[in-house]
Amino acid sequence: PSADGFVLWTRLAPQPVTGGGMPQENVEVTWELLSDDDKINVLQSGKFVATPEMAHSVHIELNGLDSNRWYRYRFHAAGYTSPVGRTRTFPAADVMPEKMRMAFASCQH
């Protein structure tokens, strides 16, 4: 993440441990950036083509967002909708937060 953006990343893989389970064809994925409140307010959206060559992974780099703000996101592909995820931008470079928690996850197998 940065003060004005972050990366949304997912992989289409109904069988993630046994090769992914996706057909050897391109799949169109719609992504949505949502406000972090009770209403579903789409702030940005777009389309991405997930390809077999990239293991049907999706990598969207977003910038120009407000600093130190929570956002929600989701993906739509092949008639399915992902659960809603949540992420946050960093504080502005000249702001010292009281505390910071960060998690790191890796998809390496």
Secondary structure, DSSP 8 states (H G I E B T S, - for coil): -BTTBEEEEEE--SBGGGTB---SS-EEEEEEEE-SSSS--EEEEEEEEE-GGGTTEEEEEE-S--TT-EEEEEEEETTEE---EEEE----TT---S-----------
